[in-house]
Structures are given as structure tokens and as C-alpha cells.
Amino acid sequence: MRHVFGLLIGLVVTAVLLFGAGWAAAEMGLALQPAQGVAPPATGTGQNWAALAAMAGTGLLLGLLIVGRVSPVASFIPSMALLAWTVVYVLDTGRGLGFLPVNPTFHEALLQAGRGMRILLTTGVYALLGVALFIPVLLPSRWAGRGGDEDDDEYEESNDKPYY
């Protein structure tokens, strides 16, 4: 049952990684490189703080997923999605970038996330995160359940009186 929950957690983490981190990367990228002829935004704007909070939240979620004692399926799903997308991008750049949301009929926030996903994909951040998320899958202790009282049967109780 914990692997089913791990599957659901993995799907949520994949969505957070792709859309949340993509949106935050695009927002921070736009804050650092304003458009031609536009004054740079004031520091400390609400949009910059929201993007920074989204990045921090994504990092916290990744840290808990990598270190926490959840099913390894939870980290396997996003790692395979990120690594597969990176491999497709390396083998065929046009096809890899074709998965990005660029249709103008999408919501503006989704288009903004697509711009951030492009930044994270082309710079190799998704490959790095994919490898970091795949490492917990290789640990055998993550696949075993929490066998709490298995060792209690090996010890016998003694009928001897205590020495004191």
C-alpha cells in the first residue's frame, strides 16, 4: 500500500517540479533580465518573493523526498520523467523542446512555467535533479518495509532473579 501512496506522491512531485519550479525559474529569470527598453523591476516586489518562495518550497519538497522514509516509487517517478525528457532533448532537440507548452491558448501562468522549463531543461538542471532523485531508488533499505518487532522473537526470557 505504501508503494501506491508513493506513486501518488511521485505524480505530485513531478507536477511541482515541472510547473512550480519552471514558473519560479522564469519569474526570477525575467526579474534578472528585463526586456529591451523596459526598466528593471524594483527589488523586493511581491512577484520576486513569490518566485523565491516557490523555489524554496520545491527544494524543501525534494529534500524531504530524497531523505525521507517514503516509498522509492515516489522518487522514481519524477526521476524517470526528468531523465527521459533530458535524454529526448539531447538526442533530438526539437522534439525535446516540443513538449513545452507554447500554444498561446494556454493560461499565461502555464506559458510562464513553459519558459522556465525551457531554462531548466537546456541548462541541465532537470538532468541533475533526475539523477539526485534516482539515487534513493538504488538503496535496498528504501524498498524494505518498517519491520519493527522482528528481532524480539530471538531473545528468550530468563527465569533467573536479578542480582540486585
C-alpha positions in Angstrom: 0.0 0.0 0.0 2.9 2.4 0.7 4.0 2.0 -2.9 0.6 3.2 -4.1 1.0 6.2 -1.9 4.5 6.6 -3.3 3.1 6.6 -6.8 0.7 9.4 -5.9 3.4 11.4 -4.2 5.6 10.9 -7.2 3.0 12.3 -9.6 2.5 15.3 -7.3 6.3 15.9 -7.0 6.6 15.6 -10.8 4.0 18.3 -11.3 5.5 20.6 -8.7 9.0 20.1 -10.2 7.9 20.8 -13.8 5.3 23.6 -13.3 6.3 25.2 -9.9 10.0 25.2 -10.4 9.5 26.2 -14.1 7.3 29.1 -13.2 9.7 30.3 -10.4 12.7 30.0 -12.7 11.0 32.0 -15.4 9.9 34.7 -12.9 13.4 35.0 -11.4 14.9 34.9 -14.9 12.7 37.8 -16.0 13.5 39.7 -12.9 17.2 39.3 -13.6 17.0 40.1 -17.4 14.2 42.6 -18.1 13.0 43.0 -21.7 14.7 45.5 -24.1 13.7 49.1 -23.3 12.0 48.2 -20.0 13.3 49.4 -16.7 14.3 46.6 -14.3 11.8 45.7 -11.7 12.2 47.1 -8.2 13.8 44.7 -5.8 11.6 43.1 -3.2 8.5 43.1 -5.3 5.8 40.6 -4.4 6.3 38.6 -7.6 10.0 38.1 -6.8 9.2 36.9 -3.3 6.5 34.5 -4.6 9.0 33.0 -7.1 11.6 32.7 -4.3 9.1 31.0 -2.1 8.2 28.6 -4.9 11.8 27.7 -5.4 12.3 27.2 -1.6 9.2 25.1 -1.4 10.3 22.9 -4.3 13.7 22.5 -2.7 12.2 21.5 0.6 9.9 19.0 -1.1 12.8 17.5 -2.9 14.9 17.3 0.2 12.1 15.6 2.1 11.6 13.2 -0.7 15.2 12.2 -1.1 16.0 11.9 2.6 12.6 10.8 4.0 11.4 7.3 4.6 8.8 7.1 1.8 8.4 4.5 -0.9 11.2 4.7 -3.5 8.5 4.8 -6.2 7.9 8.4 -5.0 11.3 9.5 -6.2 11.4 7.0 -9.1 8.5 8.6 -11.0 9.9 12.2 -11.2 13.5 11.0 -11.8 12.4 8.9 -14.8 10.3 11.8 -16.1 13.2 14.3 -15.8 15.8 11.9 -17.1 13.7 10.7 -20.0 12.9 14.3 -21.0 16.6 15.2 -20.8 17.6 12.2 -23.0 15.0 13.1 -25.6 16.3 16.7 -25.6 19.9 15.5 -26.0 19.0 13.1 -28.8 16.6 15.4 -30.7 16.5 19.0 -29.5 13.4 19.9 -31.5 11.4 17.0 -30.1 12.5 17.7 -26.6 11.5 21.3 -26.8 8.3 20.3 -28.5 6.9 19.0 -25.2 6.9 22.6 -23.7 3.6 24.5 -23.5 3.9 27.2 -26.1 0.4 27.4 -27.5 -1.0 30.9 -26.9 -4.3 29.4 -25.9 -2.8 28.2 -22.7 -3.1 30.2 -19.5 -0.4 32.8 -19.0 0.9 31.1 -15.9 1.3 27.8 -17.8 3.2 29.6 -20.6 5.4 31.3 -18.0 6.1 27.8 -16.5 7.0 26.6 -20.0 9.6 29.3 -20.4 11.1 28.3 -17.1 11.0 24.6 -18.0 13.0 25.5 -21.1 15.6 27.2 -19.0 15.9 24.3 -16.6 15.9 21.7 -19.4 18.5 23.4 -21.6 20.9 24.2 -18.7 20.9 20.6 -17.4 19.2 21.3 -14.1 16.5 18.6 -14.9 19.2 16.1 -15.5 20.9 16.9 -12.2 17.6 16.7 -10.3 16.7 13.4 -12.1 20.0 11.8 -11.0 19.6 13.1 -7.5 16.1 11.6 -7.3 17.2 8.3 -8.7 19.9 7.7 -6.1 17.3 6.7 -3.3 15.8 4.1 -5.7 19.1 2.2 -5.6 19.2 1.8 -1.8 17.8 -1.6 -0.8 16.8 -0.3 2.6 14.2 2.0 1.0 12.4 -1.0 -0.6 12.1 -2.9 2.7 9.2 -2.1 4.9 9.5 -0.9 8.5 9.9 -4.3 10.3 9.7 -3.0 13.8 9.4 -6.1 16.2 11.0 -8.8 14.1 14.1 -9.2 16.4 12.1 -9.7 19.6 11.4 -13.4 19.0 15.1 -14.3 19.0 15.7 -13.5 22.7 14.4 -15.8 25.5 13.3 -14.6 28.8 15.4 -15.8 31.7 13.8 -17.1 34.9 16.9 -16.0 36.9 16.4 -13.5 39.6 18.2 -10.2 39.2 21.5 -9.7 41.1 20.4 -6.7 43.0 
